[in-house]
Amino acid sequence: MTGTTATAVATGVAATRAEDLWKIYGSGDARVEALRGVRVAVDPGEFVVIMGPSGSGKSTLMHCLSGLDTATKGEVWIGQARLSGLDDRALTRLRRTAVGFIFQGFNLLPALNVRENILLPLSIAGRRPDREWVDTVIDTVGLRDRLDHRPAQLSGGQQQRVAAARAIIHRPSVVFADEPTGNLDSRSGAGLLDFLRRSVHDFGQTIVMVTHDPVAASYGDRIVFLTDGQIVDEMTGPTPDAVLDRLKRLDPGRDAPAG
């Protein structure tokens, strides 16, 4: 465990946290309270999953925690940085250095090969790659024989593994993953989730993941459940069956995991 993550552990600072977080869209009859007084903290080296029925606010919470969206009220911190105290330039710098992102749509640059896509955050930041760390990440995601390939030459699972490697290559304080297995088959999804779990347990990475899938959620250390913009439950040591049972109680219309 190195860099910003190790510092956060030593000082007892959460990797990301929110206090009395509100996100409101519209006004009057069109007013929607997407988040209502949410309080949550994610420890360094923790794999936290955010779940809830459709429209519960889970993606909105992740976007606010990561600095992709601004809160209507309340405070968000990434490490010791209070997001509301940062101007646009400082916030952009923080996202580049302290945050990694994995999206459902991969978001790889088609003109770059695998190695170049993985190293992109370091290139943007003007940082020299640590060869040993780069080799560790490449071998962990199993892409050494694909480094010269472009995204169009890869399967969906391979593209998502490139995206995951890119998200941790600069050793961010926290990685946010938004439905990262949503476009993958079960085998490719399991491979990605194995990598995310290993990055937490072997490298001390912190991950916050939004998913609707109980199997994917079971890879996490802790699950936070949202309903109507509020945290209503938590679970540690999750199993797919336990997660599905909890979701059914929160959303009685749910009969099976969504595809």
C-alpha positions as CSV (number, residue, x, y, z in Angstrom):
1,M,0.0,0.0,0.0
2,T,1.6,3.2,-1.1
3,G,1.1,6.9,-1.9
4,T,-2.2,8.7,-1.0
5,T,-3.9,5.5,0.2
6,A,-1.1,4.7,2.7
7,T,-1.2,8.3,3.9
8,A,-4.9,8.2,4.4
9,V,-4.6,5.0,6.4
10,A,-1.9,6.5,8.6
11,T,-3.9,9.6,9.4
12,G,-7.3,7.9,9.7
13,V,-8.8,10.0,6.9
14,A,-11.6,8.4,4.9
15,A,-10.9,7.8,1.2
16,T,-14.2,9.6,0.5
17,R,-17.1,10.7,2.7
18,A,-20.3,12.7,2.6
19,E,-22.1,14.6,5.4
20,D,-25.7,15.7,5.1
21,L,-25.6,15.3,1.4
22,W,-28.6,16.5,-0.6
23,K,-29.0,16.6,-4.4
24,I,-32.2,18.3,-5.7
25,Y,-33.2,18.7,-9.3
26,G,-35.9,21.1,-10.5
27,S,-38.3,23.1,-8.3
28,G,-42.0,23.3,-7.5
29,D,-44.0,20.4,-8.9
30,A,-40.9,19.3,-10.8
31,R,-38.7,19.1,-7.7
32,V,-36.9,15.8,-7.3
33,E,-34.9,15.0,-4.2
34,A,-32.4,12.5,-5.6
35,L,-30.4,12.5,-2.3
36,R,-31.7,13.4,1.1
37,G,-29.3,13.9,3.9
38,V,-26.9,11.1,3.1
39,R,-24.1,10.4,5.4
40,V,-21.5,7.8,4.4
41,A,-17.8,7.2,4.7
42,V,-15.5,4.8,2.8
43,D,-12.3,3.7,4.5
44,P,-9.0,3.4,2.6
45,G,-8.6,-0.2,1.3
46,E,-12.3,-0.9,1.4
47,F,-14.5,-2.2,-1.4
48,V,-17.9,-0.6,-1.0
49,V,-20.9,-1.3,-3.2
50,I,-23.9,1.0,-3.6
51,M,-27.2,-0.7,-4.4
52,G,-30.9,0.2,-4.5
53,P,-34.0,0.1,-6.6
54,S,-34.1,2.1,-9.9
55,G,-34.3,5.8,-9.1
56,S,-33.0,5.3,-5.5
57,G,-30.1,7.8,-6.1
58,K,-27.2,5.3,-6.2
59,S,-25.6,6.8,-9.4
60,T,-26.2,10.3,-8.1
61,L,-24.4,9.5,-4.9
62,M,-21.4,8.1,-6.7
63,H,-21.3,11.1,-9.0
64,C,-21.3,13.5,-6.0
65,L,-18.7,11.4,-4.1
66,S,-16.4,11.4,-7.1
67,G,-16.7,15.1,-7.9
68,L,-18.5,14.5,-11.2
69,D,-21.5,16.3,-9.9
70,T,-22.0,19.0,-7.2
71,A,-24.2,18.7,-4.1
72,T,-27.1,21.0,-3.6
73,K,-26.4,20.9,0.1
74,G,-23.9,19.2,2.4
75,E,-20.2,18.4,2.1
76,V,-18.1,15.8,0.3
77,W,-14.4,15.0,0.9
78,I,-11.9,13.0,-1.1
79,G,-9.2,12.3,1.4
80,Q,-8.6,15.7,3.2
81,A,-9.9,17.7,0.2
82,R,-13.3,19.3,0.7
83,L,-14.9,19.5,-2.7
84,S,-17.0,22.6,-2.1
85,G,-13.8,24.4,-1.3
86,L,-12.2,23.8,-4.7
87,D,-12.5,25.9,-7.8
88,D,-12.9,24.1,-11.2
89,R,-9.2,23.9,-11.9
90,A,-8.4,22.4,-8.5
91,L,-11.3,20.0,-8.8
92,T,-10.1,18.8,-12.2
93,R,-6.6,18.3,-10.8
94,L,-8.0,16.3,-7.9
95,R,-10.0,14.1,-10.1
96,R,-6.9,13.5,-12.3
97,T,-4.6,12.6,-9.4
98,A,-6.8,11.1,-6.6
99,V,-9.7,9.5,-8.5
100,G,-10.0,6.7,-11.0
101,F,-13.1,5.9,-13.0
102,I,-14.5,2.7,-14.6
103,F,-17.6,3.2,-16.7
104,Q,-20.0,0.7,-18.2
105,G,-19.1,1.9,-21.7
106,F,-15.3,1.4,-21.4
107,N,-14.4,4.9,-22.7
108,L,-11.2,3.8,-24.3
109,L,-9.5,6.0,-26.9
110,P,-9.7,4.0,-30.2
111,A,-6.5,5.5,-31.7
112,L,-4.4,4.3,-28.8
113,N,-3.2,0.8,-28.2
114,V,-3.7,-1.1,-24.9
115,R,-0.5,0.1,-23.3
116,E,-1.2,3.8,-24.3
117,N,-4.7,3.6,-22.9
118,I,-3.6,2.2,-19.6
119,L,-0.9,4.8,-19.2
120,L,-3.1,7.7,-20.3
121,P,-3.7,9.1,-16.7
122,L,0.1,9.3,-16.2
123,S,0.6,10.9,-19.6
124,I,-2.0,13.6,-18.9
125,A,-0.5,14.3,-15.5
126,G,3.0,14.4,-16.9
127,R,4.2,11.7,-14.6
128,R,6.8,9.1,-15.4
129,P,5.5,5.5,-15.2
130,D,6.9,3.2,-12.4
131,R,7.9,0.3,-14.6
132,E,7.5,-2.3,-11.8
133,W,4.0,-1.1,-10.9
134,V,3.0,-0.9,-14.6
135,D,4.2,-4.5,-15.1
136,T,2.2,-5.6,-12.0
137,V,-1.0,-4.0,-13.2
138,I,-0.6,-5.4,-16.8
139,D,0.1,-8.9,-15.5
140,T,-2.8,-8.7,-13.0
141,V,-5.3,-7.9,-15.7
142,G,-3.7,-10.6,-18.0
143,L,-3.2,-8.3,-21.0
144,R,0.5,-8.6,-21.7
145,D,-0.1,-10.3,-25.1
146,R,-2.5,-7.5,-26.1
147,L,-0.4,-4.4,-25.4
148,D,0.0,-3.4,-29.0
149,H,-3.7,-4.0,-29.9
150,R,-6.2,-1.3,-30.3
151,P,-9.6,-1.4,-28.5
152,A,-11.5,-2.5,-31.7
153,Q,-9.3,-5.6,-31.7
154,L,-10.3,-6.6,-28.1
155,S,-13.3,-8.4,-26.7
156,G,-15.7,-6.5,-24.4
157,G,-14.1,-8.2,-21.3
158,Q,-10.6,-7.3,-22.4
159,Q,-11.6,-3.7,-23.1
160,Q,-13.1,-3.4,-19.6
161,R,-9.9,-4.9,-18.1
162,V,-8.0,-2.1,-19.9
163,A,-10.3,0.4,-18.4
164,A,-9.8,-1.0,-14.9
165,A,-6.0,-1.0,-15.3
166,R,-6.2,2.6,-16.5
167,A,-8.2,3.5,-13.4
168,I,-5.6,2.3,-10.9
169,I,-2.4,2.9,-12.8
170,H,-1.9,6.3,-11.1
171,R,-2.6,4.8,-7.7
172,P,-5.6,7.0,-6.9
173,S,-7.1,7.4,-3.5
174,V,-10.4,5.9,-4.7
175,V,-11.7,4.2,-7.8
176,F,-15.4,4.7,-8.7
177,A,-17.0,2.0,-10.9
178,D,-20.4,2.6,-12.4
179,E,-22.1,-0.7,-13.4
180,P,-18.7,-2.0,-14.7
181,T,-20.0,-5.4,-15.6
182,G,-23.2,-4.2,-17.3
183,N,-22.0,-4.8,-20.8
184,L,-20.1,-8.1,-20.1
185,D,-21.0,-11.7,-20.1
186,S,-20.8,-13.6,-16.8
187,R,-17.3,-15.0,-17.4
188,S,-15.8,-11.6,-18.4
189,G,-17.7,-9.9,-15.6
190,A,-16.2,-12.4,-13.1
191,G,-12.7,-11.8,-14.4
192,L,-13.1,-8.0,-14.0
193,L,-14.6,-8.4,-10.4
194,D,-11.7,-10.7,-9.5
195,F,-9.3,-8.0,-10.6
196,L,-11.1,-5.3,-8.6
197,R,-11.2,-7.5,-5.5
198,R,-7.5,-8.3,-5.9
199,S,-6.6,-4.6,-6.3
200,V,-8.3,-4.0,-2.9
201,H,-6.8,-6.9,-1.0
202,D,-3.3,-7.0,-2.6
203,F,-2.7,-3.4,-3.5
204,G,-4.7,-1.5,-0.9
205,Q,-6.9,0.2,-3.5
206,T,-10.2,1.7,-2.4
207,I,-13.2,1.0,-4.6
208,V,-16.8,2.4,-4.7
209,M,-19.0,0.4,-7.1
210,V,-22.6,0.9,-8.2
211,T,-24.3,-2.2,-9.4
212,H,-27.8,-3.8,-9.6
213,D,-26.3,-7.3,-9.8
214,P,-26.3,-9.3,-6.5
215,V,-23.4,-11.5,-7.8
216,A,-21.3,-8.5,-8.6
217,A,-22.2,-7.0,-5.2
218,S,-21.0,-10.1,-3.4
219,Y,-17.4,-9.2,-4.3
220,G,-17.5,-6.1,-2.1
221,D,-16.6,-5.8,1.6
222,R,-19.7,-3.8,2.4
223,I,-22.9,-2.9,0.7
224,V,-24.8,0.4,1.2
225,F,-28.5,0.2,0.3
226,L,-30.4,3.3,-0.9
227,T,-34.1,3.9,-1.2
228,D,-35.7,7.2,-2.2
229,G,-32.4,9.1,-1.8
230,Q,-31.6,7.8,1.7
231,I,-29.3,5.1,3.1
232,V,-31.7,2.6,4.7
233,D,-29.5,-0.4,5.3
234,E,-25.9,-1.9,5.1
235,M,-24.5,-5.3,4.8
236,T,-21.0,-6.7,5.4
237,G,-19.7,-10.1,4.2
238,P,-22.3,-10.3,1.4
239,T,-23.4,-13.4,-0.5
240,P,-25.5,-13.2,-3.7
241,D,-28.5,-14.8,-2.0
242,A,-28.3,-12.5,1.0
243,V,-28.0,-9.4,-1.3
244,L,-31.0,-10.5,-3.4
245,D,-33.1,-11.2,-0.3
246,R,-32.3,-7.7,1.0
247,L,-33.1,-6.1,-2.4
248,K,-36.5,-7.9,-2.5
249,R,-37.4,-6.4,0.9
250,L,-36.4,-2.9,-0.3
251,D,-38.1,-3.4,-3.7
252,P,-40.9,-5.9,-3.4
253,G,-41.5,-5.9,-7.1
254,R,-38.1,-7.4,-7.8
255,D,-38.2,-11.1,-8.5
256,A,-34.7,-11.8,-9.9
257,P,-31.5,-10.0,-10.7
258,A,-31.8,-7.6,-13.6
259,G,-29.9,-8.5,-16.7
